[in-house]
Amino acid sequence: MKTRQAQARSSLPGETRQRRRALALLAVATAIGSTGLAAGGTAGALLAVDIAKAQAMAGVPLGLLVLGSAAGAPMLAQQAAIGRRVRGLALGYAVGVAGAVVVVLAALWQNLPLLLAGSFFLGVANSAVFMSRYAAMDTATAGTRGHAIGVVFAATALGAIVSPTLLGPSGAVARAMGLPPLAGLYLAAVLAFGFAAALLATRSGTLGPRPEPGYGFVAVLADTVRRRAAVTAVGVLAATNFVMVGVMTIAPVHLTEHGHSLGQVGAIVALHVTGMFAVAPLTGLLADRKGPAGVARLGGLLLAVAMVIGLFVERSGALVMTVHLLVLGVAWNCGVVGGSTLLGTAVPAETRPHVEGIAEVMMGLAAATAGPLSGLVAEFGGYPAFCLIGTPAAVFLFLRRIPS
């Protein structure tokens, strides 16, 4: 008769296989779902200008998308808290499908309010893409959380890099269907989000800790505030997102104003996106082996380097701008991987889904603040002006003592 210890050992290989299958499912669903990201980030601005005939409207759909992403985070976190992590992600993608359909109708009818409403709901699917990293941590053991995040972020890179390249082909498909070409990326989003939702909906059971009742939002927030490591992790995530979104709001405008073609702008932004996601397996490994605090501080250092380079882009060519945005992308990756992994160890498993929702809302609010602020600052002080604002935040992250 086996002892209890021997039985536990014999179940480990099966548990490991189950974890790997769950992580593989998340990675595939995220790779597919992230191919819908360019709909809101690329086509939204162009479609708003086309409908409103005013360039000032270009950033409004993205702003609504960011707000939708922040609003969707608590909903997905609540699903995770009651033991429905994967179903929550599937629901987020399904809401994104509805949003994309609404925008297609807005393009067909040239209706700006519909475009803005659809952009908001599209943001919920974006929230599902990025909150998949927390689901990945549920598949990991204590020493492999960084690796799990790295796998999902690498999958995100595949879809996020491919997504903008669909602008031309999807436009041709939309035109053949009698729709405006700019509706094409939203048709791609319908397919991507829909397939990701269907794939995740096939998974039965729960992922992560079993739900335990009695954890209200106020109690969770009060407990989180008392935990220095948790507060620091949320701060790292929000500050990193603030700097990155602020720069990337004005970078494409700066490039086009200085005579760079749309093709050049797309290539430079693609390198930036590669830095954001493709290095995640390496940063995840570093977080597991050296600790998340070190990776987060590395992110702060790289953010500071990127901001200093940004001070000189006014008088430089495309090469300096490319290096600036590539370093910025890697810095964002370090901050998010380090901050997310730190958050996973800073709070109890039972309350972690709620805290993850708080962190995502803070990242969304930081992004929603940085976008308009950077545009305003750049209007009066030029591109380097926002880099001057971002530099102290980056240096603070690097110098701050981050709990392990």
Secondary structure, DSSP 8 states (H G I E B T S, - for coil): ---HHHHHHHHHHHHHHHHHHHHHHHHHHHHHHGGGHHIIIIIHHHHHHHHHS-GGGTTHHHHHHHHHHHHHHHHHHHHHHTT-HHHHHHHHHHHHHHHHHHHHHHHHHT-HHHHHHHHHHHHHHHHHHHHHHHHHHHTS-TTSHHHHHHHHHHHHHHHHHHGGGGHHHHHHHHHHTTS-GGGHHHHHHHHHHHHHHHHHHT--S--SS---S---HHHHHHHHHT-HHHHHHHHHHHHHHHHHHHHHHHHHHHHHHTT--HHHHHHHHHHHHHHHHTTHHHHHHHHHHH-HHHHHHHHHHHHHHHHHHHTTGGGS-HHHHHHHHHHHHHHHHHHHHHHHHHHHHHS-TTTHHHHHHHHHHHHHHHHHHHHHHHHHHHHHH-HHHHHHHHHHHHHHHHHS----
